Amino acid sequence: MRLKDKIAIVTGAAAGMGASTARIFAREGAKVFIADLNEKAGTALARDIGGSAAFAHLDVTKEDDWAKLRDAAVTAHGRIDILINNAGVSGSDPDVLSMATWDQQMNVNAKGVFLGLRTIIPVMQKNKAGSIVNISSISGIAGQAFVHMGYNAAKGAVRMMTKATAVQFAKDGIRCNSVHPGLMPAMQTSRMSADPDVRAKMLRAVPMRREGRVEEVANANLFLASDEASYITGTELVVDGGFLAQ
Protein backbone atom coordinates (compact mmCIF):
# COMPACT_ATOMS: atom_id res chain seq x y z
CA MET A 1 0.00 0.00 0.00
CA ARG A 2 1.37 3.37 -1.07
CA LEU A 3 0.30 5.33 2.04
CA LYS A 4 0.53 2.65 4.69
CA ASP A 5 0.01 4.14 8.19
CA LYS A 6 0.20 7.73 6.92
CA ILE A 7 -2.01 10.32 8.66
CA ALA A 8 -3.80 12.49 6.09
CA ILE A 9 -6.11 15.49 6.18
CA VAL A 10 -8.26 16.12 3.11
CA THR A 11 -10.27 19.33 3.09
CA GLY A 12 -13.52 19.68 1.18
CA ALA A 13 -13.67 15.89 1.37
CA ALA A 14 -17.41 15.32 1.68
CA ALA A 15 -17.94 15.30 -2.09
CA GLY A 16 -16.26 15.42 -5.49
CA MET A 17 -12.48 15.34 -5.82
CA GLY A 18 -12.03 15.45 -2.05
CA ALA A 19 -14.25 12.44 -1.44
CA SER A 20 -12.51 10.47 -4.16
CA THR A 21 -9.13 11.40 -2.66
CA ALA A 22 -10.24 10.29 0.81
CA ARG A 23 -11.45 6.93 -0.54
CA ILE A 24 -8.28 6.26 -2.50
CA PHE A 25 -6.00 7.33 0.37
CA ALA A 26 -7.83 5.01 2.77
CA ARG A 27 -7.61 2.18 0.26
CA GLU A 28 -3.85 2.79 0.08
CA GLY A 29 -3.43 2.47 3.85
CA ALA A 30 -3.79 6.02 5.19
CA LYS A 31 -5.78 7.16 8.20
CA VAL A 32 -7.88 9.98 6.74
CA PHE A 33 -9.59 12.98 8.29
CA ILE A 34 -12.53 13.99 6.11
CA ALA A 35 -12.59 17.73 6.79
CA ASP A 36 -15.64 19.59 5.55
CA LEU A 37 -18.55 21.87 6.46
CA ASN A 38 -21.09 19.27 5.31
CA GLU A 39 -21.40 17.09 8.40
CA LYS A 40 -24.12 14.83 6.99
CA ALA A 41 -22.25 13.92 3.79
CA GLY A 42 -18.84 13.81 5.50
CA THR A 43 -20.05 11.52 8.29
CA ALA A 44 -21.73 9.23 5.76
CA LEU A 45 -18.52 9.01 3.74
CA ALA A 46 -16.44 8.23 6.83
CA ARG A 47 -18.91 5.52 7.81
CA ASP A 48 -18.79 4.06 4.29
CA ILE A 49 -14.97 4.03 4.22
CA GLY A 50 -14.76 2.43 7.65
CA GLY A 51 -12.37 2.63 10.58
CA SER A 52 -9.56 4.30 8.64
CA ALA A 53 -11.61 7.49 8.17
CA ALA A 54 -13.09 10.08 10.53
CA PHE A 55 -15.14 13.19 9.87
CA ALA A 56 -13.95 16.56 11.20
CA HIS A 57 -15.91 19.79 10.94
CA LEU A 58 -13.84 22.44 9.16
CA ASP A 59 -14.56 25.90 7.83
CA VAL A 60 -11.24 26.59 6.08
CA THR A 61 -11.66 30.34 6.63
CA LYS A 62 -11.65 29.97 10.43
CA GLU A 63 -8.30 29.53 12.17
CA ASP A 64 -9.99 28.09 15.28
CA ASP A 65 -11.46 25.26 13.18
CA TRP A 66 -8.03 24.50 11.77
CA ALA A 67 -6.55 24.42 15.27
CA LYS A 68 -9.21 21.98 16.48
CA LEU A 69 -8.56 19.70 13.50
CA ARG A 70 -4.80 19.81 14.07
CA ASP A 71 -5.20 19.01 17.75
CA ALA A 72 -7.57 16.12 17.03
CA ALA A 73 -5.15 14.58 14.53
CA VAL A 74 -2.12 14.98 16.80
CA THR A 75 -3.99 13.65 19.84
CA ALA A 76 -5.18 10.60 17.93
CA HIS A 77 -2.02 9.80 15.98
CA GLY A 78 0.86 11.99 17.19
CA ARG A 79 1.60 13.48 13.78
CA ILE A 80 0.23 14.65 10.42
CA ASP A 81 1.94 13.29 7.31
CA ILE A 82 -0.22 14.59 4.48
CA LEU A 83 -2.34 17.70 3.90
CA ILE A 84 -4.54 17.99 0.82
CA ASN A 85 -5.83 21.57 0.56
CA ASN A 86 -8.78 20.75 -1.69
CA ALA A 87 -11.68 22.83 -0.30
CA GLY A 88 -12.81 25.65 -2.54
CA VAL A 89 -15.70 27.43 -4.23
CA SER A 90 -16.49 27.80 -7.91
CA GLY A 91 -15.50 30.91 -9.81
CA SER A 92 -18.41 30.89 -12.25
CA ASP A 93 -20.31 34.16 -11.94
CA PRO A 94 -21.95 36.12 -14.78
CA ASP A 95 -20.98 39.34 -12.97
CA VAL A 96 -17.23 39.18 -13.49
CA LEU A 97 -16.76 42.46 -11.60
CA SER A 98 -18.69 41.40 -8.49
CA MET A 99 -16.98 42.56 -5.30
CA ALA A 100 -18.80 39.93 -3.24
CA THR A 101 -17.44 37.15 -5.45
CA TRP A 102 -13.93 38.63 -5.25
CA ASP A 103 -14.09 38.63 -1.45
CA GLN A 104 -15.43 35.05 -1.38
CA GLN A 105 -12.66 33.83 -3.67
CA MET A 106 -9.92 35.46 -1.62
CA ASN A 107 -11.42 34.25 1.66
CA VAL A 108 -12.06 30.60 0.76
CA ASN A 109 -9.76 29.72 -2.14
CA ALA A 110 -6.70 31.71 -1.05
CA LYS A 111 -6.89 32.42 2.69
CA GLY A 112 -8.32 28.94 3.35
CA VAL A 113 -5.20 27.36 1.85
CA PHE A 114 -2.87 29.70 3.72
CA LEU A 115 -4.52 28.90 7.05
CA GLY A 116 -4.03 25.20 6.34
CA LEU A 117 -0.34 25.77 5.66
CA ARG A 118 0.04 28.02 8.70
CA THR A 119 -1.59 25.47 11.01
CA ILE A 120 -0.21 22.15 9.77
CA ILE A 121 3.36 23.00 8.73
CA PRO A 122 4.60 23.42 12.35
CA VAL A 123 3.40 19.87 13.11
CA MET A 124 5.26 18.53 10.08
CA GLN A 125 8.37 20.48 11.06
CA LYS A 126 8.51 18.66 14.38
CA ASN A 127 8.52 15.33 12.54
CA LYS A 128 10.89 16.55 9.80
CA ALA A 129 8.56 15.14 7.16
CA GLY A 130 5.37 15.89 5.32
CA SER A 131 3.70 16.17 1.94
CA ILE A 132 1.28 18.97 1.06
CA VAL A 133 -0.81 19.10 -2.10
CA ASN A 134 -2.67 22.31 -2.87
CA ILE A 135 -5.51 22.11 -5.37
CA SER A 136 -5.22 25.07 -7.71
CA SER A 137 -6.70 25.07 -11.23
CA ILE A 138 -5.75 25.72 -14.82
CA SER A 139 -7.37 29.06 -13.95
CA GLY A 140 -4.34 29.69 -11.76
CA ILE A 141 -2.14 29.52 -14.86
CA ALA A 142 -4.24 31.07 -17.62
CA GLY A 143 -7.02 33.67 -17.72
CA GLN A 144 -10.44 32.72 -19.06
CA ALA A 145 -13.51 34.54 -20.25
CA PHE A 146 -15.99 32.39 -18.34
CA VAL A 147 -14.83 32.74 -14.71
CA HIS A 148 -14.64 35.65 -12.29
CA MET A 149 -11.16 37.18 -12.24
CA GLY A 150 -11.12 36.62 -8.49
CA TYR A 151 -11.05 32.87 -9.16
CA ASN A 152 -8.03 33.31 -11.43
CA ALA A 153 -6.37 35.49 -8.80
CA ALA A 154 -7.09 33.12 -5.91
CA LYS A 155 -5.98 30.01 -7.77
CA GLY A 156 -2.88 31.87 -8.96
CA ALA A 157 -2.19 32.70 -5.32
CA VAL A 158 -2.45 28.99 -4.45
CA ARG A 159 0.07 28.23 -7.20
CA MET A 160 2.58 30.74 -5.85
CA MET A 161 1.99 29.83 -2.19
CA THR A 162 2.87 26.28 -3.21
CA LYS A 163 6.19 27.35 -4.69
CA ALA A 164 7.00 29.56 -1.70
CA THR A 165 6.18 26.73 0.72
CA ALA A 166 8.33 24.32 -1.27
CA VAL A 167 11.47 26.46 -1.10
CA GLN A 168 10.95 27.73 2.45
CA PHE A 169 10.31 24.36 4.10
CA ALA A 170 12.27 21.84 2.02
CA LYS A 171 14.97 21.97 4.71
CA ASP A 172 12.39 20.58 7.14
CA GLY A 173 11.62 17.55 4.99
CA ILE A 174 8.33 19.04 3.79
CA ARG A 175 7.30 18.79 0.14
CA CYS A 176 4.59 20.98 -1.39
CA ASN A 177 3.11 20.62 -4.86
CA SER A 178 0.02 21.89 -6.67
CA VAL A 179 -2.52 20.09 -8.85
CA HIS A 180 -4.32 22.07 -11.57
CA PRO A 181 -7.57 20.45 -12.72
CA GLY A 182 -9.26 21.58 -15.90
CA LEU A 183 -12.95 21.07 -16.64
CA MET A 184 -14.32 18.75 -13.96
CA PRO A 185 -17.90 17.80 -12.95
CA ALA A 186 -19.70 20.96 -11.83
CA MET A 187 -19.14 21.87 -8.17
CA GLN A 188 -22.07 22.32 -5.81
CA THR A 189 -21.30 26.05 -5.81
CA SER A 190 -21.22 26.31 -9.62
CA ARG A 191 -23.56 28.62 -11.45
CA MET A 192 -22.64 29.33 -15.08
CA SER A 193 -20.48 26.21 -15.54
CA ALA A 194 -23.34 23.95 -14.46
CA ASP A 195 -25.52 25.21 -17.34
CA PRO A 196 -25.63 22.47 -20.05
CA ASP A 197 -25.19 24.96 -22.91
CA VAL A 198 -22.25 26.68 -21.24
CA ARG A 199 -20.69 23.33 -20.37
CA ALA A 200 -21.01 22.10 -23.97
CA LYS A 201 -19.19 25.22 -25.16
CA MET A 202 -16.46 24.68 -22.57
CA LEU A 203 -16.04 21.05 -23.60
CA ARG A 204 -15.38 22.07 -27.20
CA ALA A 205 -12.24 23.83 -25.96
CA VAL A 206 -10.88 20.62 -24.40
CA PRO A 207 -8.79 18.55 -26.85
CA MET A 208 -9.97 15.26 -25.27
CA ARG A 209 -13.58 16.47 -25.69
CA ARG A 210 -14.61 15.31 -22.21
CA GLU A 211 -14.58 16.54 -18.66
CA GLY A 212 -12.17 15.07 -16.16
CA ARG A 213 -13.16 12.42 -13.63
CA VAL A 214 -12.69 13.09 -9.93
CA GLU A 215 -10.58 9.97 -9.50
CA GLU A 216 -8.10 11.29 -12.08
CA VAL A 217 -7.34 14.22 -9.78
CA ALA A 218 -7.39 11.92 -6.73
CA ASN A 219 -4.76 9.68 -8.32
CA ALA A 220 -2.56 12.71 -9.01
CA ASN A 221 -2.92 13.62 -5.33
CA LEU A 222 -1.99 10.05 -4.37
CA PHE A 223 1.23 10.14 -6.39
CA LEU A 224 2.33 13.50 -4.98
CA ALA A 225 1.47 12.50 -1.41
CA SER A 226 3.33 9.20 -1.65
CA ASP A 227 7.03 8.45 -1.25
CA GLU A 228 7.13 7.83 -5.01
CA ALA A 229 7.31 11.63 -5.33
CA SER A 230 10.01 12.01 -2.66
CA TYR A 231 12.17 14.31 -4.84
CA ILE A 232 9.32 16.36 -6.27
CA THR A 233 8.45 19.70 -4.70
CA GLY A 234 7.23 23.06 -5.97
CA THR A 235 5.82 21.51 -9.14
CA GLU A 236 2.52 21.90 -11.00
CA LEU A 237 0.69 18.76 -12.08
CA VAL A 238 -1.92 19.67 -14.69
CA VAL A 239 -4.99 17.43 -15.15
CA ASP A 240 -6.85 19.18 -17.96
CA GLY A 241 -7.37 16.91 -20.96
CA GLY A 242 -4.83 18.87 -22.98
CA PHE A 243 -6.39 22.33 -22.61
CA LEU A 244 -3.16 24.13 -21.69
CA ALA A 245 -1.19 22.16 -24.25
CA GLN A 246 -2.86 24.11 -27.06
Secondary structure, DSSP 8 states (H G I E B T S, - for coil): -TTTT-EEEEETTTSHHHHHHHHHHHHTT-EEEEEES-HHHHHHHHHHH-TTEEEEE--TT-HHHHHHHHHHHHHHHS---EEEE--------S-TT-HHHHHHIIIIIIIHHHHHHHHHHHHHHHHT-EEEEEE--GGGTS--SSS-HHHHHHHHHHHHHHHHHHHHHGGGTEEEEEEEE-S-S--TT-SGGGSHHHHHHHHHTSTTSS---HHHHHHHHHHHHSGGGTT--S-EEEESTTGGG-
